[in-house]
Amino acid sequence: MDASLLLQYVIVALAVLVSAGVVMHKQFPNATRRLRIAVALPLLRDGRPDWLRNLARRIAPVGVGGGKDCGGCNGCG
């Protein structure tokens, strides 16, 4: 396979992945949040390298807290 053809396939695959991620984020925000949590939690365990834990912190969604009566389940947002 020619190198330029391989590069073209890689670029198209990246474009498709980014597009699927944007659509998933817009159409299924709760599923996207759960997926990000599921990916980040195993990377945050003790004994993992610092660079891997930093990556997990970037992947994990931002915590949303409410008022003093809120339990933090993010059921309203």
Backbone as XML, in Angstrom:
<?xml version="1.0"?>
<chain id="A" units="angstrom">
  <residue number="1" name="MET">
    <atom name="N" x="0.845" y="-1.173" z="0.000"/>
    <atom name="CA" x="0.000" y="0.000" z="0.000"/>
    <atom name="C" x="0.890" y="1.235" z="0.000"/>
  </residue>
  <residue number="2" name="ASP">
    <atom name="N" x="0.503" y="2.193" z="-0.771"/>
    <atom name="CA" x="1.243" y="3.428" z="-0.890"/>
    <atom name="C" x="1.122" y="4.244" z="0.402"/>
  </residue>
  <residue number="3" name="ALA">
    <atom name="N" x="2.172" y="4.967" z="0.766"/>
    <atom name="CA" x="2.172" y="5.738" z="2.009"/>
    <atom name="C" x="1.137" y="6.857" z="1.986"/>
  </residue>
  <residue number="4" name="SER">
    <atom name="N" x="0.952" y="7.488" z="0.828"/>
    <atom name="CA" x="-0.031" y="8.566" z="0.757"/>
    <atom name="C" x="-1.458" y="8.029" z="0.907"/>
  </residue>
  <residue number="5" name="LEU">
    <atom name="N" x="-1.709" y="6.825" z="0.402"/>
    <atom name="CA" x="-3.024" y="6.208" z="0.558"/>
    <atom name="C" x="-3.271" y="5.851" z="2.017"/>
  </residue>
  <residue number="6" name="LEU">
    <atom name="N" x="-2.251" y="5.348" z="2.691"/>
    <atom name="CA" x="-2.368" y="5.035" z="4.115"/>
    <atom name="C" x="-2.632" y="6.307" z="4.928"/>
  </residue>
  <residue number="7" name="LEU">
    <atom name="N" x="-1.942" y="7.380" z="4.605"/>
    <atom name="CA" x="-2.160" y="8.655" z="5.283"/>
    <atom name="C" x="-3.591" y="9.140" z="5.057"/>
  </residue>
  <residue number="8" name="GLN">
    <atom name="N" x="-4.092" y="8.978" z="3.851"/>
    <atom name="CA" x="-5.467" y="9.373" z="3.545"/>
    <atom name="C" x="-6.453" y="8.556" z="4.373"/>
  </residue>
  <residue number="9" name="TYR">
    <atom name="N" x="-6.241" y="7.261" z="4.504"/>
    <atom name="CA" x="-7.113" y="6.419" z="5.325"/>
    <atom name="C" x="-7.082" y="6.836" z="6.787"/>
  </residue>
  <residue number="10" name="VAL">
    <atom name="N" x="-5.922" y="7.168" z="7.296"/>
    <atom name="CA" x="-5.791" y="7.588" z="8.689"/>
    <atom name="C" x="-6.536" y="8.904" z="8.920"/>
  </residue>
  <residue number="11" name="ILE">
    <atom name="N" x="-6.417" y="9.840" z="8.009"/>
    <atom name="CA" x="-7.105" y="11.122" z="8.138"/>
    <atom name="C" x="-8.620" y="10.939" z="8.079"/>
  </residue>
  <residue number="12" name="VAL">
    <atom name="N" x="-9.099" y="10.102" z="7.181"/>
    <atom name="CA" x="-10.535" y="9.848" z="7.079"/>
    <atom name="C" x="-11.039" y="9.155" z="8.339"/>
  </residue>
  <residue number="13" name="ALA">
    <atom name="N" x="-10.281" y="8.200" z="8.859"/>
    <atom name="CA" x="-10.687" y="7.502" z="10.084"/>
    <atom name="C" x="-10.757" y="8.468" z="11.257"/>
  </residue>
  <residue number="14" name="LEU">
    <atom name="N" x="-9.795" y="9.365" z="11.385"/>
    <atom name="CA" x="-9.825" y="10.369" z="12.457"/>
    <atom name="C" x="-11.025" y="11.303" z="12.310"/>
  </residue>
  <residue number="15" name="ALA">
    <atom name="N" x="-11.335" y="11.703" z="11.079"/>
    <atom name="CA" x="-12.494" y="12.575" z="10.848"/>
    <atom name="C" x="-13.791" y="11.872" z="11.238"/>
  </residue>
  <residue number="16" name="VAL">
    <atom name="N" x="-13.893" y="10.588" z="10.925"/>
    <atom name="CA" x="-15.095" y="9.827" z="11.274"/>
    <atom name="C" x="-15.215" y="9.689" z="12.789"/>
  </residue>
  <residue number="17" name="LEU">
    <atom name="N" x="-14.114" y="9.421" z="13.486"/>
    <atom name="CA" x="-14.142" y="9.292" z="14.941"/>
    <atom name="C" x="-14.528" y="10.605" z="15.622"/>
  </residue>
  <residue number="18" name="VAL">
    <atom name="N" x="-13.975" y="11.699" z="15.151"/>
    <atom name="CA" x="-14.306" y="13.001" z="15.730"/>
    <atom name="C" x="-15.771" y="13.320" z="15.480"/>
  </residue>
  <residue number="19" name="SER">
    <atom name="N" x="-16.248" y="13.052" z="14.279"/>
    <atom name="CA" x="-17.648" y="13.300" z="13.950"/>
    <atom name="C" x="-18.576" y="12.454" z="14.815"/>
  </residue>
  <residue number="20" name="ALA">
    <atom name="N" x="-18.255" y="11.192" z="15.001"/>
    <atom name="CA" x="-19.074" y="10.320" z="15.848"/>
    <atom name="C" x="-19.067" y="10.811" z="17.295"/>
  </residue>
  <residue number="21" name="GLY">
    <atom name="N" x="-17.934" y="11.293" z="17.764"/>
    <atom name="CA" x="-17.852" y="11.825" z="19.123"/>
    <atom name="C" x="-18.707" y="13.064" z="19.311"/>
  </residue>
  <residue number="22" name="VAL">
    <atom name="N" x="-18.710" y="13.951" z="18.335"/>
    <atom name="CA" x="-19.522" y="15.170" z="18.427"/>
    <atom name="C" x="-21.005" y="14.817" z="18.417"/>
  </residue>
  <residue number="23" name="VAL">
    <atom name="N" x="-21.405" y="13.914" z="17.535"/>
    <atom name="CA" x="-22.807" y="13.510" z="17.473"/>
    <atom name="C" x="-23.222" y="12.831" z="18.774"/>
  </residue>
  <residue number="24" name="MET">
    <atom name="N" x="-22.376" y="11.968" z="19.302"/>
    <atom name="CA" x="-22.706" y="11.286" z="20.559"/>
    <atom name="C" x="-22.843" y="12.289" z="21.700"/>
  </residue>
  <residue number="25" name="HIS">
    <atom name="N" x="-21.956" y="13.263" z="21.741"/>
    <atom name="CA" x="-22.005" y="14.267" z="22.797"/>
    <atom name="C" x="-23.278" y="15.112" z="22.701"/>
  </residue>
  <residue number="26" name="LYS">
    <atom name="N" x="-23.695" y="15.441" z="21.486"/>
    <atom name="CA" x="-24.878" y="16.276" z="21.297"/>
    <atom name="C" x="-26.169" y="15.491" z="21.509"/>
  </residue>
  <residue number="27" name="GLN">
    <atom name="N" x="-26.231" y="14.253" z="21.036"/>
    <atom name="CA" x="-27.468" y="13.486" z="21.074"/>
    <atom name="C" x="-27.636" y="12.663" z="22.347"/>
  </residue>
  <residue number="28" name="PHE">
    <atom name="N" x="-26.544" y="12.204" z="22.914"/>
    <atom name="CA" x="-26.584" y="11.316" z="24.080"/>
    <atom name="C" x="-25.631" y="11.814" z="25.168"/>
  </residue>
  <residue number="29" name="PRO">
    <atom name="N" x="-25.915" y="12.961" z="25.784"/>
    <atom name="CA" x="-24.960" y="13.515" z="26.762"/>
    <atom name="C" x="-24.785" y="12.641" z="28.004"/>
  </residue>
  <residue number="30" name="ASN">
    <atom name="N" x="-25.851" y="11.992" z="28.484"/>
    <atom name="CA" x="-25.710" y="11.153" z="29.678"/>
    <atom name="C" x="-24.876" y="9.910" z="29.386"/>
  </residue>
  <residue number="31" name="ALA">
    <atom name="N" x="-25.076" y="9.312" z="28.231"/>
    <atom name="CA" x="-24.284" y="8.144" z="27.858"/>
    <atom name="C" x="-22.810" y="8.526" z="27.670"/>
  </residue>
  <residue number="32" name="THR">
    <atom name="N" x="-22.583" y="9.697" z="27.099"/>
    <atom name="CA" x="-21.206" y="10.169" z="26.924"/>
    <atom name="C" x="-20.537" y="10.387" z="28.275"/>
  </residue>
  <residue number="33" name="ARG">
    <atom name="N" x="-21.281" y="10.962" z="29.214"/>
    <atom name="CA" x="-20.737" y="11.190" z="30.555"/>
    <atom name="C" x="-20.397" y="9.869" z="31.237"/>
  </residue>
  <residue number="34" name="ARG">
    <atom name="N" x="-21.304" y="8.886" z="31.137"/>
    <atom name="CA" x="-21.044" y="7.575" z="31.753"/>
    <atom name="C" x="-19.852" y="6.878" z="31.105"/>
  </residue>
  <residue number="35" name="LEU">
    <atom name="N" x="-19.715" y="7.014" z="29.793"/>
    <atom name="CA" x="-18.577" y="6.412" z="29.090"/>
    <atom name="C" x="-17.269" y="7.051" z="29.535"/>
  </residue>
  <residue number="36" name="ARG">
    <atom name="N" x="-17.256" y="8.376" z="29.670"/>
    <atom name="CA" x="-16.043" y="9.054" z="30.125"/>
    <atom name="C" x="-15.664" y="8.624" z="31.537"/>
  </residue>
  <residue number="37" name="ILE">
    <atom name="N" x="-16.660" y="8.449" z="32.403"/>
    <atom name="CA" x="-16.392" y="7.986" z="33.765"/>
    <atom name="C" x="-15.844" y="6.563" z="33.743"/>
  </residue>
  <residue number="38" name="ALA">
    <atom name="N" x="-16.453" y="5.708" z="32.932"/>
    <atom name="CA" x="-16.017" y="4.314" z="32.858"/>
    <atom name="C" x="-14.595" y="4.183" z="32.331"/>
  </residue>
  <residue number="39" name="VAL">
    <atom name="N" x="-14.200" y="5.079" z="31.449"/>
    <atom name="CA" x="-12.831" y="5.046" z="30.914"/>
    <atom name="C" x="-11.843" y="5.629" z="31.918"/>
  </residue>
  <residue number="40" name="ALA">
    <atom name="N" x="-12.244" y="6.680" z="32.624"/>
    <atom name="CA" x="-11.317" y="7.390" z="33.511"/>
    <atom name="C" x="-11.060" y="6.665" z="34.829"/>
  </residue>
  <residue number="41" name="LEU">
    <atom name="N" x="-12.072" y="6.016" z="35.399"/>
    <atom name="CA" x="-11.901" y="5.407" z="36.723"/>
    <atom name="C" x="-10.775" y="4.368" z="36.802"/>
  </residue>
  <residue number="42" name="PRO">
    <atom name="N" x="-10.685" y="3.432" z="35.874"/>
    <atom name="CA" x="-9.568" y="2.469" z="35.987"/>
    <atom name="C" x="-8.189" y="3.121" z="35.862"/>
  </residue>
  <residue number="43" name="LEU">
    <atom name="N" x="-8.121" y="4.246" z="35.166"/>
    <atom name="CA" x="-6.830" y="4.921" z="35.003"/>
    <atom name="C" x="-6.422" y="5.710" z="36.237"/>
  </residue>
  <residue number="44" name="LEU">
    <atom name="N" x="-7.358" y="5.977" z="37.134"/>
    <atom name="CA" x="-7.074" y="6.768" z="38.339"/>
    <atom name="C" x="-6.659" y="5.923" z="39.539"/>
  </residue>
  <residue number="45" name="ARG">
    <atom name="N" x="-6.600" y="4.632" z="39.410"/>
    <atom name="CA" x="-6.267" y="3.765" z="40.540"/>
    <atom name="C" x="-4.857" y="4.043" z="41.057"/>
  </residue>
  <residue number="46" name="ASP">
    <atom name="N" x="-4.670" y="3.732" z="42.335"/>
    <atom name="CA" x="-3.342" y="3.892" z="42.942"/>
    <atom name="C" x="-2.339" y="2.988" z="42.246"/>
  </residue>
  <residue number="47" name="GLY">
    <atom name="N" x="-1.138" y="3.465" z="42.139"/>
    <atom name="CA" x="-0.072" y="2.687" z="41.528"/>
    <atom name="C" x="0.094" y="2.944" z="40.036"/>
  </residue>
  <residue number="48" name="ARG">
    <atom name="N" x="-0.806" y="3.717" z="39.446"/>
    <atom name="CA" x="-0.671" y="4.046" z="38.029"/>
    <atom name="C" x="0.343" y="5.180" z="37.881"/>
  </residue>
  <residue number="49" name="PRO">
    <atom name="N" x="1.016" y="5.251" z="36.744"/>
    <atom name="CA" x="1.965" y="6.355" z="36.536"/>
    <atom name="C" x="1.254" y="7.707" z="36.546"/>
  </residue>
  <residue number="50" name="ASP">
    <atom name="N" x="2.005" y="8.743" z="36.891"/>
    <atom name="CA" x="1.431" y="10.085" z="36.991"/>
    <atom name="C" x="0.853" y="10.562" z="35.664"/>
  </residue>
  <residue number="51" name="TRP">
    <atom name="N" x="1.530" y="10.259" z="34.558"/>
    <atom name="CA" x="1.031" y="10.733" z="33.272"/>
    <atom name="C" x="-0.315" y="10.086" z="32.930"/>
  </residue>
  <residue number="52" name="LEU">
    <atom name="N" x="-0.509" y="8.839" z="33.364"/>
    <atom name="CA" x="-1.768" y="8.149" z="33.102"/>
    <atom name="C" x="-2.885" y="8.718" z="33.982"/>
  </residue>
  <residue number="53" name="ARG">
    <atom name="N" x="-2.554" y="9.045" z="35.217"/>
    <atom name="CA" x="-3.548" y="9.650" z="36.108"/>
    <atom name="C" x="-3.931" y="11.048" z="35.632"/>
  </residue>
  <residue number="54" name="ASN">
    <atom name="N" x="-2.970" y="11.806" z="35.103"/>
    <atom name="CA" x="-3.275" y="13.125" z="34.548"/>
    <atom name="C" x="-4.171" y="13.006" z="33.320"/>
  </residue>
  <residue number="55" name="LEU">
    <atom name="N" x="-3.917" y="12.011" z="32.494"/>
    <atom name="CA" x="-4.772" y="11.768" z="31.332"/>
    <atom name="C" x="-6.194" y="11.429" z="31.770"/>
  </residue>
  <residue number="56" name="ALA">
    <atom name="N" x="-6.329" y="10.629" z="32.807"/>
    <atom name="CA" x="-7.656" y="10.257" z="33.312"/>
    <atom name="C" x="-8.395" y="11.468" z="33.846"/>
  </residue>
  <residue number="57" name="ARG">
    <atom name="N" x="-7.679" y="12.382" z="34.477"/>
    <atom name="CA" x="-8.328" y="13.601" z="34.980"/>
    <atom name="C" x="-8.839" y="14.467" z="33.837"/>
  </residue>
  <residue number="58" name="ARG">
    <atom name="N" x="-8.152" y="14.439" z="32.700"/>
    <atom name="CA" x="-8.617" y="15.184" z="31.528"/>
    <atom name="C" x="-9.822" y="14.505" z="30.888"/>
  </residue>
  <residue number="59" name="ILE">
    <atom name="N" x="-9.858" y="13.181" z="30.924"/>
    <atom name="CA" x="-10.959" y="12.431" z="30.321"/>
    <atom name="C" x="-12.219" y="12.551" z="31.169"/>
  </residue>
  <residue number="60" name="ALA">
    <atom name="N" x="-12.073" y="12.504" z="32.483"/>
    <atom name="CA" x="-13.225" y="12.506" z="33.382"/>
    <atom name="C" x="-14.036" y="13.786" z="33.218"/>
  </residue>
  <residue number="61" name="PRO">
    <atom name="N" x="-15.368" y="13.665" z="33.238"/>
    <atom name="CA" x="-16.195" y="14.867" z="33.127"/>
    <atom name="C" x="-16.110" y="15.710" z="34.390"/>
  </residue>
  <residue number="62" name="VAL">
    <atom name="N" x="-16.403" y="16.962" z="34.241"/>
    <atom name="CA" x="-16.379" y="17.893" z="35.360"/>
    <atom name="C" x="-17.532" y="17.563" z="36.295"/>
  </residue>
  <residue number="63" name="GLY">
    <atom name="N" x="-17.240" y="17.509" z="37.579"/>
    <atom name="CA" x="-18.284" y="17.251" z="38.558"/>
    <atom name="C" x="-19.229" y="18.439" z="38.667"/>
  </residue>
  <residue number="64" name="VAL">
    <atom name="N" x="-20.503" y="18.131" z="38.780"/>
    <atom name="CA" x="-21.512" y="19.174" z="38.883"/>
    <atom name="C" x="-22.163" y="19.061" z="40.245"/>
  </residue>
  <residue number="65" name="GLY">
    <atom name="N" x="-22.024" y="20.083" z="41.043"/>
    <atom name="CA" x="-22.641" y="20.096" z="42.357"/>
    <atom name="C" x="-23.769" y="21.114" z="42.405"/>
  </residue>
  <residue number="66" name="GLY">
    <atom name="N" x="-24.729" y="20.839" z="43.210"/>
    <atom name="CA" x="-25.862" y="21.752" z="43.327"/>
    <atom name="C" x="-25.767" y="22.549" z="44.608"/>
  </residue>
  <residue number="67" name="GLY">
    <atom name="N" x="-26.911" y="22.902" z="45.139"/>
    <atom name="CA" x="-26.970" y="23.663" z="46.379"/>
    <atom name="C" x="-26.735" y="22.761" z="47.576"/>
  </residue>
  <residue number="68" name="LYS">
    <atom name="N" x="-27.072" y="23.281" z="48.751"/>
    <atom name="CA" x="-26.828" y="22.516" z="49.972"/>
    <atom name="C" x="-27.721" y="21.295" z="50.092"/>
  </residue>
  <residue number="69" name="ASP">
    <atom name="N" x="-28.854" y="21.289" z="49.390"/>
    <atom name="CA" x="-29.783" y="20.146" z="49.433"/>
    <atom name="C" x="-29.526" y="19.137" z="48.326"/>
  </residue>
  <residue number="70" name="CYS">
    <atom name="N" x="-28.556" y="19.390" z="47.482"/>
    <atom name="CA" x="-28.312" y="18.515" z="46.337"/>
    <atom name="C" x="-27.332" y="17.395" z="46.740"/>
  </residue>
  <residue number="71" name="GLY">
    <atom name="N" x="-27.636" y="16.189" z="46.289"/>
    <atom name="CA" x="-26.745" y="15.066" z="46.552"/>
    <atom name="C" x="-25.664" y="14.910" z="45.521"/>
  </residue>
  <residue number="72" name="GLY">
    <atom name="N" x="-25.704" y="15.687" z="44.442"/>
    <atom name="CA" x="-24.663" y="15.631" z="43.435"/>
    <atom name="C" x="-24.839" y="14.545" z="42.401"/>
  </residue>
  <residue number="73" name="CYS">
    <atom name="N" x="-26.069" y="14.055" z="42.208"/>
    <atom name="CA" x="-26.284" y="12.956" z="41.251"/>
    <atom name="C" x="-26.346" y="13.460" z="39.815"/>
  </residue>
  <residue number="74" name="ASN">
    <atom name="N" x="-26.435" y="14.765" z="39.592"/>
    <atom name="CA" x="-26.551" y="15.377" z="38.289"/>
    <atom name="C" x="-27.820" y="14.927" z="37.563"/>
  </residue>
  <residue number="75" name="GLY">
    <atom name="N" x="-28.851" y="14.596" z="38.313"/>
    <atom name="CA" x="-30.108" y="14.198" z="37.701"/>
    <atom name="C" x="-30.882" y="15.365" z="37.115"/>
  </residue>
  <residue number="76" name="CYS">
    <atom name="N" x="-30.556" y="16.560" z="37.519"/>
    <atom name="CA" x="-31.303" y="17.718" z="37.020"/>
    <atom name="C" x="-30.555" y="18.449" z="35.910"/>
  </residue>
  <residue number="77" name="GLY">
    <atom name="N" x="-29.340" y="18.049" z="35.616"/>
    <atom name="CA" x="-28.590" y="18.771" z="34.595"/>
    <atom name="C" x="-28.162" y="17.865" z="33.555"/>
  </residue>
</chain>
